[in-house]
Amino acid sequence: MLDFKDLRCFVTVYDLQGFARAAVNLNTVQSNVSARIGRLEGEIGASLFDRLHRSIRPTEKGEIMYRYATRVLTDLSELEAAVGSRRVA
C-alpha cells in the first residue's frame, strides 16, 4: 500500500527537481528522501526518476505517478480541512 508521506516526498522531489532540495524543503536528510522514493519505486515496480549526473528527470511512470499523487494529496488536504484535522494520515 502506498504511503501518504512517501507521496508527499515524491511530489516535493518532482516539484523541486532534486533529492537534496527536497530534503531541505522537507527538513530531513537526503538519505531519507532517497529511501522514501525507493519504497515507492518498489511498490510500483518501476523507476520514477532517471538519475542523471547532477540532475533527475521523471520517467514515464513518474509523470503518471505525479498526476495521480497531486490529486490524492489535494483530496487529503481538503479532507483534513473538512474534518478539522492537522493530518489524517
C-alpha positions in Angstrom: 0.0 0.0 0.0 1.3 3.4 -0.9 2.2 5.8 2.0 1.0 9.4 2.0 4.3 10.6 3.4 6.1 8.8 0.5 3.7 10.5 -1.9 4.4 13.9 -0.4 8.1 13.3 -0.6 7.8 12.2 -4.3 5.8 15.3 -5.2 8.4 17.5 -3.5 11.3 15.8 -5.3 9.4 16.2 -8.6 8.5 19.9 -8.0 12.0 20.9 -6.8 13.7 18.6 -9.3 16.2 17.2 -6.9 16.6 14.9 -3.9 18.8 17.4 -2.0 16.5 20.3 -2.5 13.5 18.2 -1.4 15.4 17.1 1.7 16.0 20.7 2.7 12.3 21.6 2.0 11.1 18.6 4.0 13.5 19.3 6.8 15.2 15.9 6.6 18.3 14.3 5.1 18.8 13.2 1.6 19.1 9.6 2.6 15.5 9.7 4.0 14.2 11.2 0.8 16.0 8.5 -1.3 14.6 5.8 1.0 11.1 7.0 0.5 11.4 7.2 -3.3 13.0 3.8 -3.2 10.0 2.4 -1.3 7.6 3.9 -3.8 9.6 2.5 -6.7 9.5 -0.9 -5.0 5.7 -0.6 -4.6 5.0 0.1 -8.2 7.9 -2.0 -9.6 9.3 0.8 -11.7 11.7 3.8 -11.5 10.1 7.1 -11.0 13.2 9.2 -11.9 16.1 8.8 -14.3 19.1 9.7 -12.2 21.5 11.7 -14.3 24.9 13.0 -13.4 23.8 16.0 -11.4 20.1 16.1 -12.0 17.0 13.9 -12.2 14.3 13.6 -14.8 10.9 11.9 -14.2 10.3 8.7 -16.1 7.0 8.0 -17.9 5.8 6.2 -14.8 7.0 9.2 -12.7 4.9 11.5 -14.8 1.8 9.3 -14.3 2.5 9.0 -10.6 2.8 12.8 -10.3 -0.6 13.4 -11.9 -2.3 11.0 -9.5 -0.3 11.8 -6.4 -1.0 15.5 -6.6 -4.8 14.8 -6.9 -4.6 12.4 -3.9 -2.7 14.9 -1.8 -5.1 17.7 -2.7 -8.0 15.5 -1.7 -6.3 14.6 1.5 -5.7 18.3 2.3 -9.3 19.0 1.6 -10.4 16.1 3.9 -8.1 17.3 6.7 -9.6 20.8 6.4 -13.2 19.5 6.3 -12.8 17.4 9.5 -10.6 19.9 11.2 -7.6 17.6 11.5 -4.0 18.6 11.0 -3.1 15.3 9.5 -5.5 12.4 8.7 -2.7 10.0 7.5 
